[in-house]
């Protein structure tokens, strides 16, 4: 999960905003947010599992 976040984030950092449309930027932002939420949910589930 974190590897995917790093790859997408790196892609955003090197993105040339003059050449891509706003749809690509919004789609990339949506993917980053979805990966972040997924990572948070997985880590929350792991911390709950270790408590029991």
C-alpha positions in Angstrom: 0.0 0.0 0.0 2.7 2.5 0.9 4.7 1.5 -2.1 1.7 2.5 -4.3 1.4 5.8 -2.5 5.1 6.5 -3.0 4.8 5.7 -6.8 1.8 7.9 -7.3 3.2 10.7 -5.2 6.4 10.6 -7.2 4.4 10.8 -10.4 2.7 13.9 -9.1 5.9 15.6 -8.1 7.4 15.2 -11.6 4.2 16.0 -13.4 4.3 18.9 -15.9 1.1 20.8 -15.2 1.4 22.7 -18.5 1.0 19.5 -20.5 -1.7 17.6 -18.6 -5.3 18.5 -18.2 -7.2 19.1 -15.0 -8.9 15.7 -15.3 -5.6 14.0 -14.9 -4.7 16.0 -11.9 -8.1 15.4 -10.2 -7.9 11.7 -11.0 -4.4 11.5 -9.5 -5.6 13.3 -6.4 -8.5 10.9 -6.1 -6.2 7.9 -6.3 -3.8 9.4 -3.6 -6.7 10.1 -1.3 -8.2 6.6 -1.8 -4.8 5.0 -1.1 -4.4 7.1 2.0 -7.8 6.1 3.3 -7.2 2.4 2.5 -3.8 2.6 4.3 -5.5 4.2 7.3 -8.2 1.5 7.4 -5.8 -1.3 7.1 -3.5 0.1 9.9 -6.5 0.7 12.1 -7.7 -2.9 11.6 -4.2 -4.2 12.4 -4.0 -2.2 15.7 -7.5 -3.4 16.7 -6.4 -7.0 16.0 -3.3 -6.8 18.1 -5.3 -5.5 21.1 -7.6 -8.5 21.3 
